[in-house]
Amino acid sequence: MKTKLLTLLFSSLVFLGNAQSKDSISSIKNQDKISYKKFIVPVALITAGTLILNTNLNKDLQVNARNFFGNSFHTSADNYLQFVPVAQIYLGKSLGFKPKNDFQHQTINIVIANAIMGTVVFALKNTVGEERPDHSDNLSFPSGHTATAFTNAALLFYEFKDSNLWYASSGFLFATATGALRIANNKHYTSDVLAGAGIGMATGIIVSYWNPFKSMTFGKNKKTTAFVYPQIGNQIGMGAIVKLN
């Protein structure tokens, strides 16, 4: 029953995002169109993660992963890799690639996408209550690190897919590495990583194509400076500084 409810929740989120995107896009000239096809991969990932949740297969995959990496394996690299796509979004233009949005709207999209993703992940973690493989708490499903990485990888892909497909796609390599290391660190099951990746991709797609603040300005003579940065310490997340001159 829980699996069916989770699947319905994810499907409703994608449907709502797609409907909102179409309404907004119809009012913005030259805005890229969104279709259900773009959600095939994220929905497949979410569904797969949900279906193997609390199964013997999920536990066996974790045991195999620990045997492969070693029971004593530990690295903090996943805390940093999840934010690499954010840096890529900001660095793309300086590397000679043409982005879809200017610096200001890139920042807006990053903040909105990560806020939506964070809300969904937080709600699911506290609703599902799955214990982590290392028994540290009951907030295993879905993986927040993986969701963060894939959210920003999806934003990166949209920003540069028409300029350089290789660069645009490279964020998914860091996102995949983040998910793999969460399993290797014994912090998440495969189900958590799959669901987190799907949620992140879906959120990034929705915000990229919906882009509700595309025409937002802060005054004719006002200069806006914005910067998004990772927060790593007791709390890991995203921070933003916006300055109006």
C-alpha positions as CSV (number, residue, x, y, z in Angstrom):
1,M,0.0,0.0,0.0
2,K,2.9,2.4,0.9
3,T,4.5,1.7,-2.4
4,K,1.4,2.5,-4.3
5,L,0.9,5.8,-2.4
6,L,4.5,6.8,-3.0
7,T,4.2,6.0,-6.7
8,L,1.0,8.1,-6.9
9,L,2.7,11.0,-5.1
10,F,5.6,11.0,-7.5
11,S,3.4,10.7,-10.6
12,S,1.2,13.6,-9.3
13,L,4.3,15.8,-8.9
14,V,5.5,15.2,-12.4
15,F,2.0,15.8,-13.9
16,L,1.6,19.0,-11.9
17,G,5.0,20.3,-13.0
18,N,4.2,19.4,-16.6
19,A,0.8,21.2,-16.5
20,Q,2.3,24.3,-14.9
21,S,5.1,24.3,-17.4
22,K,2.7,24.3,-20.4
23,D,0.6,27.2,-18.9
24,S,3.7,29.3,-18.3
25,I,5.4,28.4,-21.5
26,S,2.3,29.5,-23.5
27,S,2.7,33.0,-22.2
28,I,6.5,33.3,-22.8
29,K,7.6,33.7,-26.4
30,N,10.4,31.4,-27.6
31,Q,10.3,29.4,-24.4
32,D,11.3,25.7,-24.9
33,K,8.5,23.2,-24.8
34,I,8.2,20.5,-22.3
35,S,6.8,17.0,-22.8
36,Y,6.1,13.9,-20.9
37,K,9.0,12.2,-22.7
38,K,11.4,14.2,-20.6
39,F,10.1,12.6,-17.5
40,I,10.5,8.9,-18.6
41,V,14.0,8.5,-17.0
42,P,13.2,10.3,-13.7
43,V,9.9,8.4,-13.3
44,A,11.6,5.1,-14.1
45,L,14.3,5.8,-11.4
46,I,11.7,6.8,-8.8
47,T,9.5,3.8,-9.6
48,A,12.5,1.4,-9.4
49,G,13.7,2.9,-6.1
50,T,10.2,2.7,-4.7
51,L,9.6,-0.9,-5.8
52,I,12.8,-2.3,-4.3
53,L,12.4,-0.4,-1.0
54,N,12.4,-2.7,2.0
55,T,13.1,-5.8,-0.2
56,N,15.7,-8.6,0.1
57,L,17.1,-7.4,-3.3
58,N,17.8,-4.0,-1.8
59,K,19.6,-5.6,1.2
60,D,21.6,-7.9,-1.1
61,L,22.7,-5.0,-3.3
62,Q,24.0,-3.2,-0.2
63,V,25.9,-6.3,1.0
64,N,27.5,-6.6,-2.4
65,A,28.4,-3.0,-2.5
66,R,30.1,-3.1,0.9
67,N,32.0,-6.2,-0.1
68,F,33.2,-4.5,-3.2
69,F,34.3,-1.2,-1.6
70,G,35.2,-2.8,1.8
71,N,33.4,-2.6,5.1
72,S,35.9,0.1,6.4
73,F,35.5,2.3,3.3
74,H,34.7,5.9,4.1
75,T,35.1,9.2,2.2
76,S,33.7,12.7,2.5
77,A,34.0,13.3,-1.3
78,D,30.2,12.9,-1.7
79,N,29.6,16.0,0.4
80,Y,31.4,18.0,-2.2
81,L,30.7,16.2,-5.5
82,Q,27.0,17.0,-5.1
83,F,27.7,20.7,-5.7
84,V,30.0,20.4,-8.7
85,P,27.2,20.9,-11.2
86,V,26.4,24.2,-9.5
87,A,30.0,25.4,-10.1
88,Q,29.7,24.1,-13.7
89,I,26.6,26.2,-14.3
90,Y,28.5,29.4,-13.2
91,L,31.8,28.5,-14.9
92,G,30.3,27.4,-18.3
93,K,30.2,30.9,-19.8
94,S,33.8,31.7,-18.8
95,L,34.8,28.4,-20.5
96,G,33.3,29.6,-23.8
97,F,29.9,27.9,-23.7
98,K,26.7,29.9,-24.2
99,P,24.1,29.4,-21.4
100,K,20.3,29.7,-21.8
101,N,20.0,32.2,-18.9
102,D,22.1,35.1,-17.5
103,F,23.8,34.8,-14.1
104,Q,20.8,36.3,-12.3
105,H,18.3,33.8,-13.6
106,Q,20.7,30.9,-13.2
107,T,20.8,31.7,-9.6
108,I,17.0,32.0,-9.3
109,N,16.6,28.6,-10.9
110,I,19.2,27.0,-8.7
111,V,17.5,28.4,-5.5
112,I,14.0,27.5,-6.6
113,A,14.9,24.0,-7.8
114,N,16.9,23.1,-4.7
115,A,14.1,24.5,-2.4
116,I,11.5,22.4,-4.1
117,M,13.7,19.3,-4.1
118,G,14.6,19.8,-0.5
119,T,11.0,20.1,0.5
120,V,10.0,16.9,-1.3
121,V,13.0,15.0,0.1
122,F,12.5,16.2,3.7
123,A,8.8,15.3,3.5
124,L,9.5,11.8,2.2
125,K,12.3,11.1,4.7
126,N,10.1,11.9,7.6
127,T,7.1,10.0,6.1
128,V,8.8,6.8,5.0
129,G,11.2,6.6,8.0
130,E,13.5,4.1,6.6
131,E,16.6,3.2,8.7
132,R,19.9,3.9,7.2
133,P,22.2,0.9,6.4
134,D,24.6,2.1,9.2
135,H,21.7,2.5,11.6
136,S,22.5,6.1,12.3
137,D,18.9,7.4,11.9
138,N,15.6,6.7,10.1
139,L,16.0,9.2,7.3
140,S,17.5,7.0,4.6
141,F,14.8,7.2,1.8
142,P,15.4,9.1,-0.5
143,S,19.0,10.2,-0.7
144,G,19.3,14.0,-0.3
145,H,22.9,14.2,-1.5
146,T,21.9,12.3,-4.7
147,A,18.8,14.4,-5.2
148,T,20.8,17.6,-4.8
149,A,23.4,16.4,-7.3
150,F,20.9,15.4,-10.0
151,T,18.8,18.5,-9.5
152,N,21.7,20.7,-10.4
153,A,23.0,18.3,-13.1
154,A,19.6,18.7,-14.8
155,L,19.8,22.5,-14.5
156,L,23.3,22.3,-16.0
157,F,22.1,20.2,-18.9
158,Y,19.3,22.6,-19.8
159,E,21.7,25.6,-19.6
160,F,24.3,24.3,-22.0
161,K,22.7,21.5,-24.1
162,D,22.4,23.7,-27.1
163,S,26.0,25.0,-26.8
164,N,28.0,21.9,-25.9
165,L,26.3,18.6,-25.2
166,W,29.3,17.0,-23.6
167,Y,29.8,19.8,-21.1
168,A,26.0,19.9,-20.4
169,S,25.9,16.1,-19.7
170,S,29.1,16.0,-17.6
171,G,27.2,17.0,-14.4
172,F,25.4,13.7,-14.5
173,L,28.8,11.9,-14.0
174,F,29.4,13.8,-10.8
175,A,25.8,13.2,-9.7
176,T,26.2,9.4,-10.4
177,A,29.5,9.4,-8.5
178,T,27.7,11.1,-5.6
179,G,25.0,8.4,-5.5
180,A,27.5,5.6,-5.7
181,L,29.6,7.0,-2.8
182,R,26.5,7.3,-0.7
183,I,26.0,3.6,-1.0
184,A,29.8,2.9,-0.6
185,N,29.7,5.0,2.6
186,N,26.9,2.8,3.9
187,K,24.6,5.8,4.3
188,H,22.0,4.8,1.7
189,Y,20.5,1.7,0.0
190,T,20.3,1.5,-3.8
191,S,16.5,2.3,-3.5
192,D,17.3,5.6,-1.8
193,V,19.8,6.6,-4.5
194,L,17.5,5.7,-7.4
195,A,14.6,7.6,-5.9
196,G,16.8,10.6,-5.1
197,A,18.2,10.7,-8.6
198,G,14.7,10.6,-10.1
199,I,13.4,13.3,-7.8
200,G,16.4,15.5,-8.6
201,M,16.1,15.1,-12.3
202,A,12.3,15.7,-12.3
203,T,12.7,18.9,-10.2
204,G,15.5,20.2,-12.4
205,I,13.5,19.6,-15.6
206,I,10.3,21.3,-14.1
207,V,12.2,24.4,-13.0
208,S,14.3,24.7,-16.2
209,Y,11.3,24.5,-18.6
210,W,8.7,26.2,-16.3
211,N,11.2,29.0,-15.4
212,P,8.5,31.2,-13.7
213,F,10.8,34.1,-13.1
214,K,12.2,34.3,-16.7
215,S,11.0,37.9,-17.1
216,M,11.8,39.0,-13.6
217,T,13.7,42.3,-13.2
218,F,14.8,44.3,-10.2
219,G,14.4,47.8,-11.5
220,K,15.8,49.6,-14.6
221,N,18.9,51.0,-12.9
222,K,19.5,48.3,-10.3
223,K,22.3,45.9,-10.6
224,T,21.7,42.5,-9.1
225,T,24.6,40.3,-7.8
226,A,23.8,36.8,-6.7
227,F,25.8,33.8,-5.7
228,V,24.8,30.3,-4.6
229,Y,27.2,28.4,-2.4
230,P,27.3,25.0,-0.6
231,Q,26.9,24.9,3.2
232,I,28.9,22.0,4.6
233,G,29.2,21.4,8.4
234,N,26.6,20.3,10.9
235,Q,24.0,21.1,8.2
236,I,24.7,20.4,4.5
237,G,22.7,22.4,2.0
238,M,22.6,25.4,-0.3
239,G,23.0,29.1,0.6
240,A,22.5,32.2,-1.5
241,I,23.5,35.8,-1.3
242,V,21.6,38.4,-3.4
243,K,22.7,42.0,-3.5
244,L,20.8,44.9,-5.1
245,N,22.9,48.0,-6.0
